[in-house]
Amino acid sequence: MSESALTGPYRPSLRLSRQDWWLVMAAFLLSRIALYGFGYAGVHLYGNPQLGPFQAYCQFDCVWFMRIIENGYDLYPRWLSKGNAANWAFMPLYPMLSGGLSKLIGGDTLTALMLVANTAFFFALPAMLLVLRQIKMDEETARFGVWLLAFSPFSAYFVSGYGESMFMLFMLLMFLFAYRQQWLLVGLIGILISSTRNLGVMMVFPVLILALQAYGWREFFRFTENAFKVVFALWLIPLGLFSYMFYLYHLTGDALAFKHIQVAWGRAMDSPLDWWISGFELGGRKMYLSIMVMFGWALNLWLFSQKRWAEATLMVICCTIPLMTGLNAMPRYMFGLYPTLLAIILISRRWPALRPAILCLSGMVASFIAVAFVNAKFFTV
C-alpha cells in the first residue's frame, strides 16, 4: 500500500480568494481584448472589413458546429468540394449546449457558440490555478500558469467557435479531482469530456496511473472500496463517446462514422514517423508542422524526466493518435492539452528567469496565429 493510501490524499482548500478572482478576471479580460482586437484588426487589414470579431473567428470547425445546431447531424455525406464530408466527426456536447443557449437568446447561433466557449475558458483559468496548487507548485508558479493558459500560443482556439475551451476545462477538472482522489467526480466529468472530443476517452489512462500511484497494485487485486471507486470512474469516462456511437449507429448504421468520415479531410492511417518525415520532405507548411511535433516531443520528454507519468502518458497518446492520420492541426492539438502547458510551467519553475520571455514569446505567437486564423490561413488549423 502506498504512503498516500495510509495518510489520506492531499486536499488543499478549493476556495479562491478575492485576489485570485482578480487574477482570473484580469487574465481573461486582457486575453479576450488582445485576441479579439488583433483578430478584428487583422481581418480588416488583410481580409474582409465587413466582418465583426465573432464572425472573423468563426473559421473552419466553427462552421460545422453551426450546421449541427441549425440542421442536426447529417444523414449522409454532402459537404466540401467533393460532397464526401459529413458532420459526424464533431462530438455533440458543445453544439448541444450552444444550441440550447441559442434558443434562449433568440436564435443567434454564432453568439451562443462564442459565449459557451468563452464561459468554459473563464472557468478553466481558476481550474488551472487550483490544479497547480494541488500539485504543490509555489504561488508565483501557479499564477504564471494562469497567464500562460490565457496567452498560450494557440489561444485563437479558445476565443473561437471551437470545443477547445470545454475540453481544456474538463481535462483540468479531471486531473484536479484525480489528484484529490475524488473518483466519482472524475468519472462524471469524464462523461462530459468524452462527449466533447473523442480523445477525451483517453483520460482513462492518466486516471488509472494516478490511482495506481495512490493505492498500489495490490489494492486492485483485493477489490477494496478504493479500487471499486476507481474502476467505476474508469467505466464512466467513455460513456459520452459510447452514447454518441450508439446515436450514430441508429442514424447512419455505422457506430464509428465519426472516425471513418475523417477520410473526407484527407486523413488516412499510417505510421506517425512516416507522417513526421513527410513534413520535411514536402517543406513549407508541412515542415513547420513537423518541427512543432518535435517541440511537442521535447516537452513530453521533459514531463517524463520530471516523473509526471500520468500527464506525460496522456500527452503521448493525444499527440500520437492524431499524428497517425496526418500532420494537420498538430500544434493546436498539442497546445489544447494541460500536460503541454504543465511541461512549460515545470521548466519555468526550474528556471524562473525565463518566465517573462516565455510569456512574451507565447503572446507574440498567439497574436500572429490569431491574425492568420481570422484570415483563414490553413496552417493555423
VOBA-1610 file (N, C-alpha, C; in pm, whole numbers, padded with zeros to 5 digits, always signed):
BEGIN
Met+00085-00119+00000Met+00000+00000+00000Met+00089+00124+00000Ser+00054+00223-00083Ser+00136+00343-00092Ser+00118+00431+00031Glu+00210+00525+00046Glu+00206+00616+00163Glu+00078+00699+00164Ser+00033+00744+00042Ser-00086+00829+00037Ser-00211+00752+00079Ala-00212+00621+00053Ala-00328+00540+00093Ala-00336+00530+00245Leu-00222+00539+00312Leu-00219+00532+00458Leu-00252+00666+00522Thr-00200+00774+00463Thr-00215+00906+00522Thr-00336+00982+00470Gly-00395+00938+00361Gly-00506+01010+00300Gly-00456+01107+00195Pro-00541+01142+00100Pro-00499+01230-00009Pro-00475+01372+00039Tyr-00387+01441-00031Tyr-00361+01582-00005Tyr-00474+01662-00071Arg-00549+01735+00011Arg-00663+01809-00041Arg-00665+01952+00013Pro-00588+02040-00049Pro-00594+02180-00006Pro-00729+02240-00040Ser-00759+02352+00022Ser-00888+02418+00001Ser-00907+02457-00146Leu-01029+02441-00194Leu-01063+02483-00330Leu-01119+02625-00333Arg-01121+02688-00218Arg-01174+02824-00212Arg-01073+02923-00271Leu-01123+03014-00354Leu-01038+03114-00415Leu-01057+03248-00342Ser-00947+03317-00320Ser-00953+03447-00253Ser-00996+03555-00352Arg-01022+03673-00298Arg-01057+03786-00384Arg-00940+03818-00479Gln-00820+03806-00429Gln-00702+03830-00513Gln-00695+03729-00627Asp-00731+03605-00598Asp-00732+03502-00703Asp-00831+03537-00813Trp-00951+03581-00772Trp-01052+03615-00872Trp-01012+03738-00953Trp-00943+03833-00890Trp-00891+03947-00967Trp-00791+03900-01071Leu-00708+03805-01034Leu-00611+03749-01130Leu-00685+03683-01246Val-00783+03601-01216Val-00859+03531-01320Val-00927+03630-01413Met-00994+03729-01354Met-01066+03826-01437Met-00970+03909-01522Ala-00855+03945-01466Ala-00757+04022-01543Ala-00703+03940-01659Ala-00667+03815-01631Ala-00614+03729-01737Ala-00718+03705-01846Phe-00843+03683-01804Phe-00949+03657-01901Phe-00977+03781-01986Leu-00998+03895-01923Leu-01035+04015-01997Leu-00923+04064-02087Leu-00800+04065-02036Leu-00688+04112-02118Leu-00665+04021-02237Ser-00677+03890-02217Ser-00657+03798-02329Ser-00769+03811-02431Arg-00895+03831-02386Arg-01005+03849-02482Arg-00988+03980-02559Ile-00952+04088-02488Ile-00932+04217-02555Ile-00822+04206-02659Ala-00711+04143-02620Ala-00597+04132-02712Ala-00631+04045-02833Leu-00689+03928-02809Leu-00713+03833-02919Leu-00825+03879-03011Tyr-00935+03927-02954Tyr-01041+03979-03040Tyr-00995+04108-03110Gly-00913+04187-03039Gly-00862+04310-03101Gly-00769+04279-03217Phe-00673+04189-03198Phe-00584+04152-03307Phe-00661+04086-03421Gly-00758+04002-03385Gly-00837+03938-03489Gly-00916+04039-03572Tyr-00979+04134-03503Tyr-01057+04236-03573Tyr-00968+04322-03663Ala-00852+04363-03608Ala-00759+04444-03689Ala-00705+04362-03805Gly-00673+04234-03780Gly-00616+04151-03884Gly-00711+04128-04000Val-00837+04104-03969Val-00932+04078-04077Val-00965+04207-04153His-00958+04321-04086His-00982+04448-04156His-00864+04487-04243Leu-00744+04457-04200Leu-00625+04494-04278Leu-00601+04400-04395Tyr-00625+04271-04372Tyr-00583+04171-04471Tyr-00698+04088-04527Gly-00819+04104-04474Gly-00929+04019-04518Gly-01053+04098-04552Asn-01164+04059-04493Asn-01294+04119-04522Asn-01331+04219-04413Pro-01326+04350-04441Pro-01355+04451-04337Pro-01500+04452-04294Gln-01587+04375-04361Gln-01727+04370-04324Gln-01751+04285-04200Leu-01654+04200-04164Leu-01672+04103-04056Leu-01651+04167-03919Gly-01736+04132-03825Gly-01714+04168-03685Gly-01622+04067-03620Pro-01583+04089-03492Pro-01487+03998-03428Pro-01538+03855-03415Phe-01667+03836-03384Phe-01719+03700-03374Phe-01722+03631-03510Gln-01769+03705-03612Gln-01773+03647-03746Gln-01632+03613-03796Ala-01535+03697-03763Ala-01397+03673-03807Ala-01341+03545-03747Tyr-01379+03516-03624Tyr-01326+03397-03557Tyr-01405+03270-03586Cys-01511+03281-03664Cys-01587+03161-03699Cys-01529+03103-03828Gln-01419+03031-03813Gln-01350+02969-03925Gln-01350+02817-03908Phe-01338+02746-04019Phe-01315+02602-04020Phe-01422+02527-03937Asp-01383+02464-03826Asp-01476+02379-03750Asp-01597+02455-03697Cys-01582+02584-03672Cys-01694+02664-03620Cys-01815+02653-03712Val-01790+02654-03843Val-01899+02645-03941Val-01970+02511-03928Trp-01894+02405-03902Trp-01954+02272-03885Trp-02043+02267-03761Phe-01998+02330-03654Phe-02080+02332-03533Phe-02209+02410-03556Met-02201+02517-03632Met-02322+02594-03664Met-02421+02507-03743Arg-02369+02429-03836Arg-02457+02341-03915Arg-02525+02237-03826Ile-02451+02184-03730Ile-02510+02085-03639Ile-02625+02148-03561Ile-02602+02269-03509Ile-02706+02337-03431Ile-02828+02368-03518Glu-02804+02413-03638Glu-02914+02461-03722Glu-02985+02348-03798Asn-02910+02242-03833Asn-02968+02137-03918Asn-02961+01998-03857Gly-02892+01981-03745Gly-02874+01849-03688Gly-02761+01773-03757Tyr-02742+01648-03717Tyr-02638+01566-03779Tyr-02686+01516-03915Asp-02591+01507-04009Asp-02623+01468-04146Asp-02666+01322-04156Leu-02757+01295-04248Leu-02797+01157-04277Leu-02699+01091-04374Tyr-02628+01175-04450Tyr-02533+01123-04549Tyr-02430+01232-04578Pro-02311+01197-04630Pro-02210+01298-04663Pro-02258+01389-04776Arg-02235+01521-04759Arg-02279+01614-04863Arg-02201+01745-04865Trp-02093+01754-04789Trp-02022+01881-04778Trp-01882+01872-04839Leu-01813+01983-04842Leu-01682+02003-04907Leu-01697+01992-05059Ser-01589+02018-05129Ser-01596+02028-05276Ser-01636+01896-05341Lys-01599+01785-05279Lys-01631+01654-05336Lys-01762+01597-05283Gly-01825+01669-05191Gly-01951+01622-05136Gly-01939+01493-05057Asn-01820+01468-05003Asn-01796+01341-04932Asn-01777+01359-04782Ala-01812+01477-04729Ala-01792+01504-04586Ala-01926+01517-04515Ala-01929+01475-04391Ala-02046+01491-04305Ala-01999+01540-04169Asn-02093+01590-04090Asn-02055+01650-03962Asn-02045+01548-03848Trp-02036+01420-03883Trp-02026+01315-03781Trp-01896+01322-03702Ala-01793+01387-03755Ala-01663+01393-03687Ala-01666+01483-03564Phe-01773+01559-03545Phe-01778+01660-03440Phe-01869+01612-03327Met-01811+01602-03209Met-01880+01547-03092Met-01994+01639-03047Pro-02093+01585-02977Pro-02220+01657-02960Pro-02232+01757-02846Leu-02150+01748-02741Leu-02181+01828-02621Leu-02172+01978-02648Tyr-02067+02022-02716Tyr-02052+02166-02743Tyr-02168+02221-02826Pro-02204+02158-02939Pro-02320+02212-03012Pro-02452+02198-02937Met-02465+02096-02851Met-02588+02082-02773Met-02604+02199-02677Leu-02497+02230-02601Leu-02504+02342-02506Leu-02525+02474-02579Ser-02453+02492-02689Ser-02464+02616-02765Ser-02602+02629-02829Gly-02656+02516-02876Gly-02789+02520-02935Gly-02895+02556-02832Gly-02882+02502-02711Gly-02976+02538-02605Gly-02968+02684-02570Leu-02845+02737-02561Leu-02829+02880-02532Leu-02882+02965-02646Ser-02861+02919-02769Ser-02908+02994-02885Ser-03059+03017-02878Lys-03133+02917-02835Lys-03278+02932-02823Lys-03316+03035-02717Leu-03234+03043-02611Leu-03263+03137-02503Leu-03237+03282-02544Ile-03141+03301-02635Ile-03103+03438-02673Ile-03159+03478-02809Gly-03258+03405-02858Gly-03326+03447-02980Gly-03273+03386-03108Gly-03204+03274-03098Gly-03162+03204-03219Gly-03032+03248-03279Asp-02952+03326-03207Asp-02821+03371-03258Asp-02719+03260-03232Thr-02700+03175-03332Thr-02615+03056-03316Thr-02470+03094-03291Leu-02417+03187-03368Leu-02276+03222-03355Leu-02246+03280-03217Thr-02329+03372-03171Thr-02308+03430-03038Thr-02313+03323-02931Ala-02404+03229-02945Ala-02414+03121-02847Ala-02288+03035-02845Leu-02235+03004-02961Leu-02110+02927-02968Leu-01998+03001-02896Met-01988+03131-02922Met-01881+03210-02862Met-01898+03224-02711Leu-02022+03241-02666Leu-02047+03256-02523Leu-02013+03127-02448Val-02052+03014-02502Val-02021+02887-02436Val-01871+02865-02430Ala-01801+02891-02541Ala-01656+02871-02545Ala-01586+02963-02446Asn-01625+03089-02441Asn-01558+03184-02353Asn-01593+03161-02206Thr-01715+03118-02179Thr-01752+03085-02042Thr-01670+02967-01991Ala-01658+02865-02076Ala-01577+02748-02039Ala-01432+02790-02014Phe-01381+02879-02097Phe-01242+02922-02078Phe-01226+03003-01951Phe-01323+03086-01920Phe-01316+03164-01796Phe-01298+03071-01676Phe-01375+02963-01670Phe-01365+02871-01556Phe-01241+02781-01565Ala-01184+02769-01685Ala-01059+02693-01697Ala-00943+02765-01626Leu-00949+02896-01619Leu-00840+02971-01556Leu-00830+02943-01405Pro-00939+02955-01327Pro-00927+02916-01186Pro-00900+02767-01169Ala-00949+02684-01263Ala-00920+02541-01255Ala-00770+02517-01268Met-00704+02590-01357Met-00558+02577-01370Met-00488+02619-01241Leu-00533+02727-01180Leu-00474+02774-01055Leu-00487+02667-00947Leu-00605+02607-00936Leu-00628+02505-00833Leu-00548+02378-00861Val-00536+02341-00986Val-00458+02222-01023Val-00312+02239-00983Leu-00256+02355-01014Leu-00115+02379-00984Leu-00091+02387-00833Arg-00185+02442-00759Arg-00172+02441-00613Arg-00184+02298-00560Gln-00270+02220-00623Gln-00290+02082-00579Gln-00162+02000-00591Ile-00082+02027-00696Ile+00044+01952-00713Ile+00161+02025-00648Lys+00126+02116-00556Lys+00223+02180-00467Lys+00321+02273-00539Met+00271+02340-00643Met+00350+02446-00704Met+00348+02568-00613Asp+00456+02643-00610Asp+00458+02766-00533Asp+00362+02867-00596Glu+00324+02967-00520Glu+00220+03060-00563Glu+00258+03136-00689Glu+00385+03177-00699Glu+00428+03251-00818Glu+00419+03165-00943Thr+00457+03039-00931Thr+00448+02948-01045Thr+00304+02922-01084Ala+00216+02905-00985Ala+00074+02881-01013Ala+00012+02999-01087Arg+00047+03118-01047Arg-00008+03237-01112Arg+00050+03253-01253Phe+00176+03217-01269Phe+00234+03216-01404Phe+00156+03120-01494Gly+00116+03006-01440Gly+00040+02909-01517Gly-00091+02965-01569Val-00157+03048-01488Val-00282+03111-01531Val-00257+03204-01650Trp-00152+03285-01642Trp-00121+03376-01753Trp-00078+03299-01878Leu-00006+03189-01858Leu+00036+03109-01973Leu-00085+03050-02044Leu-00183+03001-01969Leu-00303+02949-02031Leu-00379+03059-02104Ala-00387+03177-02044Ala-00462+03288-02105Ala-00399+03332-02236Phe-00266+03325-02246Phe-00197+03372-02366Phe-00114+03260-02429Ser-00165+03138-02424Ser-00092+03027-02486Ser-00087+03048-02637Pro+00011+02989-02705Pro+00035+03021-02847Pro-00086+03002-02938Phe-00171+02904-02910Phe-00287+02880-02995Phe-00416+02922-02926Ser-00410+03036-02858Ser-00528+03089-02788Ser-00640+03127-02882Ala-00611+03139-03010Ala-00717+03169-03106Ala-00830+03068-03096Tyr-00796+02945-03060Tyr-00897+02840-03050Tyr-00977+02848-02921Phe-00929+02927-02824Phe-01003+02947-02701Phe-01099+03066-02709Val-01094+03142-02819Val-01187+03255-02836Val-01277+03232-02956Ser-01260+03121-03024Ser-01338+03094-03145Ser-01449+02993-03117Gly-01525+02960-03220Gly-01635+02866-03206Gly-01589+02723-03212Tyr-01503+02685-03123Tyr-01448+02550-03114Tyr-01475+02493-02975Gly-01460+02361-02962Gly-01478+02295-02833Gly-01353+02290-02749Glu-01245+02358-02791Glu-01118+02352-02718Glu-01128+02399-02574Ser-01203+02507-02551Ser-01215+02561-02415Ser-01282+02460-02321Met-01388+02395-02369Met-01456+02294-02288Met-01364+02175-02262Phe-01293+02135-02364Phe-01202+02020-02350Phe-01095+02050-02245Met-01037+02170-02249Met-00936+02209-02151Met-00995+02215-02011Leu-01113+02275-01997Leu-01177+02286-01866Leu-01201+02148-01806Phe-01260+02057-01881Phe-01290+01924-01828Phe-01163+01847-01796Met-01060+01864-01878Met-00934+01795-01851Met-00871+01843-01721Leu-00871+01975-01701Leu-00817+02031-01577Leu-00895+01981-01456Leu-01027+01980-01466Leu-01108+01934-01353Leu-01086+01786-01325Met-01070+01706-01428Met-01047+01563-01407Met-00914+01540-01337Phe-00811+01611-01380Phe-00682+01597-01312Phe-00691+01648-01169Leu-00760+01759-01149Leu-00774+01815-01014Leu-00836+01712-00920Phe-00947+01652-00959Phe-01016+01559-00870Phe-00947+01423-00865Ala-00873+01386-00971Ala-00794+01264-00965Ala-00678+01281-00867Tyr-00612+01398-00868Tyr-00507+01425-00770Tyr-00563+01416-00628Arg-00689+01459-00611Arg-00752+01461-00479Arg-00821+01328-00445Gln-00816+01233-00541Gln-00874+01100-00524Gln-01025+01106-00500Gln-01090+01197-00569Gln-01236+01208-00565Gln-01290+01148-00695Trp-01299+01015-00694Trp-01314+00940-00819Trp-01452+00954-00882Leu-01557+00969-00804Leu-01689+00985-00864Leu-01695+01112-00948Leu-01638+01221-00898Leu-01634+01345-00974Leu-01551+01327-01101Val-01442+01252-01090Val-01359+01224-01207Val-01442+01154-01314Gly-01518+01052-01274Gly-01598+00978-01370Gly-01708+01061-01433Leu-01775+01143-01353Leu-01885+01225-01406Leu-01833+01329-01505Ile-01721+01391-01472Ile-01663+01488-01566Ile-01608+01414-01689Gly-01564+01289-01667Gly-01517+01209-01780Gly-01624+01188-01885Ile-01750+01171-01843Ile-01860+01159-01940Ile-01866+01285-02026Leu-01846+01400-01964Leu-01853+01527-02037Leu-01736+01541-02134Ile-01616+01502-02091Ile-01501+01523-02180Ile-01505+01429-02299Ser-01555+01306-02281Ser-01565+01215-02395Ser-01684+01248-02484Ser-01772+01338-02438Ser-01879+01391-02522Ser-01835+01517-02596Thr-01719+01570-02557Thr-01668+01693-02617Thr-01570+01664-02730Arg-01484+01564-02708Arg-01391+01520-02812Arg-01363+01373-02791Asn-01350+01299-02902Asn-01333+01154-02887Asn-01206+01117-02812Leu-01101+01200-02822Leu-00979+01172-02748Leu-00998+01188-02597Gly-01108+01247-02555Gly-01135+01258-02413Gly-01143+01123-02344Val-01178+01020-02420Val-01187+00887-02362Val-01050+00838-02314Met-00944+00896-02368Met-00808+00856-02329Met-00771+00901-02188Met-00858+00979-02124Met-00834+01017-01985Met-00836+00895-01892Val-00885+00781-01940Val-00882+00661-01855Val-00739+00625-01817Phe-00642+00654-01903Phe-00505+00614-01876Phe-00438+00697-01767Pro-00442+00831-01773Pro-00384+00906-01661Pro-00458+00883-01530Val-00590+00864-01536Val-00666+00837-01414Val-00620+00706-01351Leu-00603+00603-01432Leu-00556+00474-01381Leu-00415+00486-01323Ile-00327+00558-01391Ile-00191+00575-01341Ile-00190+00647-01206Leu-00269+00754-01195Leu-00275+00828-01068Leu-00332+00741-00957Ala-00430+00657-00991Ala-00487+00567-00891Ala-00385+00463-00846Leu-00309+00410-00939Leu-00205+00311-00904Leu-00096+00376-00819Gln-00063+00501-00849Gln+00036+00572-00767Gln-00018+00595-00626Ala-00149+00617-00616Ala-00208+00646-00485Ala-00224+00521-00400Tyr-00263+00408-00462Tyr-00301+00290-00384Tyr-00210+00169-00404Gly-00140+00163-00518Gly-00060+00046-00548Gly-00142-00064-00616Trp-00075-00160-00675Trp-00142-00268-00748Trp-00226-00358-00657Arg-00177-00385-00539Arg-00244-00483-00453Arg-00386-00443-00418Glu-00408-00312-00408Glu-00542-00263-00374Glu-00645-00311-00476Phe-00604-00320-00601Phe-00697-00360-00706Phe-00718-00511-00707Phe-00616-00586-00675Phe-00631-00731-00669Phe-00718-00773-00551Arg-00724-00688-00447Arg-00807-00721-00330Arg-00949-00669-00343Phe-00979-00597-00452Phe-01112-00543-00477Phe-01163-00461-00358Thr-01080-00369-00310Thr-01118-00285-00198Thr-01214-00175-00243Glu-01264-00100-00145Glu-01357+00009-00176Glu-01291+00112-00267Asn-01164+00145-00238Asn-01093+00241-00322Asn-01081+00192-00466Ala-01049+00064-00480Ala-01035+00007-00614Ala-01169+00011-00688Phe-01277-00019-00617Phe-01409-00016-00680Phe-01442+00125-00730Lys-01412+00227-00650Lys-01440+00364-00690Lys-01364+00401-00816Val-01238+00360-00822Val-01156+00390-00940Val-01211+00319-01063Val-01239+00191-01050Val-01291+00115-01164Val-01425+00172-01211Phe-01509+00212-01117Phe-01638+00272-01153Phe-01616+00401-01233Ala-01520+00483-01188Ala-01488+00607-01261Ala-01436+00576-01401Leu-01352+00474-01411Leu-01297+00437-01542Leu-01406+00390-01638Trp-01508+00325-01586Trp-01620+00283-01669Trp-01708+00400-01710Leu-01717+00502-01625Leu-01800+00618-01658Leu-01739+00702-01770Ile-01608+00716-01771Ile-01542+00810-01863Ile-01583+00789-02009Pro-01586+00666-02060Pro-01619+00651-02204Pro-01767+00664-02237Leu-01854+00682-02138Leu-01998+00679-02165Leu-02043+00788-02262Gly-01978+00903-02258Gly-02013+01010-02351Gly-01988+00968-02495Leu-01871+00912-02521Leu-01838+00864-02655Leu-01927+00748-02695Phe-01948+00653-02604Phe-02031+00537-02636Phe-02175+00578-02669Ser-02226+00678-02600Ser-02362+00726-02628Ser-02369+00786-02768Tyr-02266+00861-02805Tyr-02263+00919-02940Tyr-02251+00809-03045Met-02170+00707-03017Met-02157+00595-03110Met-02291+00524-03128Phe-02364+00508-03020Phe-02497+00445-03027Phe-02590+00528-03114Tyr-02584+00661-03097Tyr-02665+00750-03179Tyr-02627+00739-03327Leu-02495+00741-03355Leu-02451+00731-03494Leu-02492+00599-03558Tyr-02490+00493-03480Tyr-02530+00362-03535Tyr-02675+00366-03582His-02761+00429-03504His-02902+00436-03542His-02925+00540-03652Leu-02837+00640-03661Leu-02853+00743-03764Leu-02797+00697-03898Thr-02680+00633-03895Thr-02608+00603-04020Thr-02584+00454-04042Gly-02603+00374-03936Gly-02568+00232-03946Gly-02422+00204-03918Asp-02346+00307-03878Asp-02202+00292-03852Asp-02168+00363-03721Ala-02142+00285-03618Ala-02110+00345-03487Ala-01979+00421-03491Leu-01891+00388-03584Leu-01761+00455-03596Leu-01760+00559-03708Ala-01876+00609-03743Ala-01884+00707-03852Ala-01798+00830-03823Phe-01786+00868-03695Phe-01703+00984-03659Phe-01557+00962-03699Lys-01513+00838-03699Lys-01375+00805-03739Lys-01363+00785-03890His-01457+00712-03949His-01447+00679-04091His-01462+00800-04181Ile-01538+00902-04135Ile-01560+01019-04218Ile-01436+01107-04229Gln-01334+01081-04146Gln-01212+01160-04150Gln-01143+01154-04286Val-01173+01050-04365Val-01112+01037-04497Val-01148+01156-04586Ala-01261+01221-04559Ala-01303+01337-04638Ala-01206+01453-04622Trp-01134+01458-04510Trp-01034+01563-04486Trp-00892+01515-04519Gly-00883+01405-04589Gly-00753+01354-04634Gly-00676+01283-04526Arg-00742+01244-04419Arg-00673+01174-04311Arg-00679+01023-04335Ala-00561+00960-04332Ala-00553+00815-04352Ala-00450+00759-04256Met-00477+00642-04203Met-00389+00581-04103Met-00254+00543-04164Asp-00149+00582-04095Asp-00013+00547-04136Asp+00076+00562-04014Ser+00202+00525-04029Ser+00297+00538-03920Ser+00316+00685-03884Pro+00310+00721-03755Pro+00333+00861-03719Pro+00472+00910-03760Leu+00570+00823-03757Leu+00704+00863-03800Leu+00707+00893-03949Asp+00631+00817-04028Asp+00625+00844-04172Asp+00562+00980-04200Trp+00454+01011-04127Trp+00391+01142-04144Trp+00488+01254-04104Trp+00559+01232-03993Trp+00653+01334-03946Trp+00765+01357-04048Ile+00822+01251-04101Ile+00928+01264-04201Ile+00876+01329-04328Ser+00752+01298-04365Ser+00696+01355-04488Ser+00689+01507-04482Gly+00675+01563-04361Gly+00671+01708-04347Gly+00800+01773-04392Phe+00912+01713-04359Phe+01041+01768-04402Phe+01062+01748-04552Glu+01009+01639-04605Glu+01022+01613-04748Glu+00939+01710-04831Leu+00819+01744-04783Leu+00730+01832-04857Leu+00766+01980-04839Gly+00822+02014-04722Gly+00862+02152-04696Gly+00744+02244-04669Gly+00773+02375-04660Gly+00669+02475-04638Gly+00590+02454-04510Arg+00458+02463-04522Arg+00370+02448-04407Arg+00388+02313-04338Lys+00410+02209-04418Lys+00425+02075-04361Lys+00553+02065-04277Met+00659+02134-04320Met+00782+02134-04241Met+00760+02202-04107Tyr+00685+02311-04108Tyr+00652+02380-03983Tyr+00580+02286-03888Leu+00486+02207-03941Leu+00411+02115-03857Leu+00502+02006-03800Ser+00595+01956-03881Ser+00689+01854-03832Ser+00781+01910-03724Ile+00820+02036-03738Ile+00904+02100-03635Ile+00825+02114-03505Met+00697+02150-03517Met+00613+02161-03398Met+00595+02026-03329Val+00588+01920-03408Val+00581+01786-03350Val+00707+01757-03267Met+00822+01796-03318Met+00947+01778-03244Met+00946+01858-03114Phe+00892+01978-03119Phe+00881+02060-02998Phe+00793+01990-02895Gly+00684+01931-02942Gly+00597+01856-02853Gly+00668+01736-02792Trp+00746+01666-02872Trp+00821+01551-02819Trp+00918+01595-02710Ala+00982+01711-02731Ala+01077+01761-02631Ala+01005+01790-02499Leu+00889+01855-02507Leu+00813+01883-02385Leu+00767+01754-02319Asn+00728+01656-02400Asn+00685+01527-02347Asn+00798+01456-02272Leu+00917+01461-02329Leu+01033+01400-02263Leu+01062+01470-02130Trp+01042+01602-02126Trp+01064+01676-02002Trp+00967+01630-01894Leu+00841+01606-01934Leu+00743+01556-01838Leu+00787+01420-01782Phe+00831+01332-01870Phe+00878+01201-01823Phe+00999+01217-01731Ser+01090+01309-01765Ser+01208+01328-01682Ser+01172+01380-01544Gln+01058+01451-01534Gln+01010+01504-01406Gln+00920+01404-01333Lys+00908+01283-01390Lys+00828+01174-01332Lys+00681+01210-01321Arg+00633+01291-01415Arg+00490+01319-01425Arg+00432+01214-01519Trp+00422+01091-01470Trp+00390+00977-01556Trp+00250+00987-01616Ala+00152+01026-01536Ala+00014+01032-01586Ala+00000+01138-01694Glu+00053+01256-01667Glu+00041+01366-01763Glu+00118+01337-01891Ala+00239+01283-01876Ala+00321+01252-01993Ala+00257+01144-02079Thr+00197+01044-02015Thr+00131+00937-02090Thr+00014+00991-02171Leu-00066+01079-02110Leu-00178+01137-02183Leu-00128+01218-02303Met-00020+01292-02285Met+00033+01373-02394Met+00082+01285-02508Val+00149+01175-02475Val+00194+01081-02579Val+00074+01032-02660Ile-00029+00988-02591Ile-00146+00931-02658Ile-00217+01035-02743Cys-00244+01153-02685Cys-00324+01253-02754Cys-00248+01325-02865Cys-00118+01310-02870Cys-00041+01364-02981Cys-00010+01258-03086Thr+00004+01133-03043Thr+00039+01026-03137Thr-00081+00983-03221Ile-00198+00969-03162Ile-00315+00923-03238Ile-00348+01017-03353Pro-00356+01151-03332Pro-00379+01238-03448Pro-00266+01232-03551Leu-00142+01216-03503Leu-00028+01211-03594Leu-00032+01087-03682Met-00100+00983-03637Met-00114+00862-03718Met-00201+00885-03841Thr-00275+00996-03843Thr-00362+01025-03958Thr-00318+01149-04035Gly-00209+01214-03994Gly-00160+01330-04068Gly-00104+01437-03978Leu-00038+01535-04039Leu+00026+01643-03965Leu-00068+01760-03933Asn-00174+01774-04011Asn-00262+01889-03995Asn-00317+01897-03852Ala-00319+02019-03800Ala-00377+02052-03669Ala-00294+02004-03550Met-00176+01950-03573Met-00096+01900-03461Met-00064+02009-03357Pro-00027+02131-03396Pro+00004+02232-03293Pro-00114+02263-03202Arg-00233+02277-03259Arg-00349+02309-03173Arg-00390+02190-03088Tyr-00374+02068-03139Tyr-00400+01952-03055Tyr-00304+01952-02935Met-00179+01985-02963Met-00077+01980-02859Met-00101+02087-02753Phe-00129+02210-02796Phe-00147+02319-02700Phe-00288+02324-02644Gly-00373+02232-02684Gly-00503+02217-02621Gly-00501+02117-02508Leu-00381+02077-02464Leu-00365+01978-02358Leu-00303+02041-02234Tyr-00358+02009-02119Tyr-00298+02052-01992Tyr-00154+02004-01976Pro-00120+01878-02011Pro+00020+01835-01993Pro+00122+01919-02070Thr+00086+01969-02188Thr+00178+02053-02264Thr+00211+02179-02185Leu+00108+02244-02133Leu+00130+02365-02055Leu+00202+02333-01925Leu+00171+02219-01865Leu+00239+02180-01742Leu+00389+02164-01765Ala+00427+02108-01878Ala+00571+02091-01908Ala+00640+02227-01911Ile+00576+02326-01976Ile+00635+02461-01982Ile+00639+02523-01843Ile+00536+02502-01764Ile+00531+02555-01627Ile+00642+02493-01542Leu+00665+02364-01558Leu+00773+02297-01483Leu+00909+02351-01523Ile+00926+02381-01652Ile+01053+02442-01696Ile+01070+02579-01631Ser+00960+02656-01624Ser+00968+02789-01564Ser+00995+02781-01414Arg+00949+02674-01350Arg+00979+02659-01208Arg+01128+02630-01188Arg+01184+02555-01282Arg+01327+02524-01274Arg+01412+02647-01302Trp+01369+02727-01401Trp+01443+02848-01438Trp+01347+02966-01439Pro+01315+03024-01322Pro+01216+03132-01313Pro+01247+03254-01399Ala+01375+03278-01426Ala+01411+03395-01506Ala+01356+03388-01648Leu+01316+03269-01691Leu+01263+03253-01827Leu+01118+03297-01839Arg+01050+03317-01728Arg+00906+03341-01734Arg+00867+03462-01818Pro+00931+03579-01802Pro+00892+03693-01888Pro+00912+03662-02036Ala+01022+03595-02069Ala+01049+03562-02209Ala+00946+03463-02262Ile+00909+03366-02179Ile+00810+03266-02222Ile+00676+03333-02250Leu+00631+03418-02159Leu+00503+03486-02178Leu+00507+03581-02297Cys+00619+03651-02314Cys+00633+03743-02427Cys+00627+03667-02559Leu+00705+03559-02569Leu+00707+03480-02692Leu+00572+03415-02717Ser+00511+03362-02612Ser+00381+03298-02626Ser+00275+03397-02674Gly+00274+03517-02615Gly+00178+03619-02657Gly+00200+03665-02799Met+00326+03676-02841Met+00356+03715-02979Met+00305+03610-03077Val+00332+03484-03047Val+00285+03376-03134Val+00132+03373-03136Ala+00069+03391-03020Ala-00077+03391-03013Ala-00135+03500-03102Ser-00073+03618-03101Ser-00120+03729-03184Ser-00105+03697-03332Phe+00009+03641-03368Phe+00034+03604-03508Phe-00065+03499-03556Ile-00086+03395-03474Ile-00179+03289-03511Ile-00321+03345-03520Ala-00356+03438-03432Ala-00490+03497-03434Ala-00515+03569-03566Val-00419+03650-03609Val-00436+03725-03734Val-00445+03628-03852Ala-00361+03526-03852Ala-00365+03428-03961Ala-00495+03348-03958Phe-00543+03314-03838Phe-00663+03233-03824Phe-00786+03305-03880Val-00805+03432-03843Val-00924+03503-03888Val-00921+03527-04039Asn-00803+03516-04098Asn-00792+03527-04243Asn-00787+03391-04310Ala-00828+03287-04234Ala-00847+03151-04288Ala-00720+03093-04348Lys-00605+03124-04288Lys-00480+03063-04334Lys-00474+02920-04281Phe-00462+02825-04371Phe-00482+02685-04334Phe-00375+02630-04241Phe-00256+02693-04236Phe-00152+02640-04148Phe-00190+02653-04000Thr-00289+02739-03970Thr-00330+02755-03831Thr-00425+02644-03784Val-00477+02565-03876Val-00577+02463-03841Val-00514+02359-03749
//
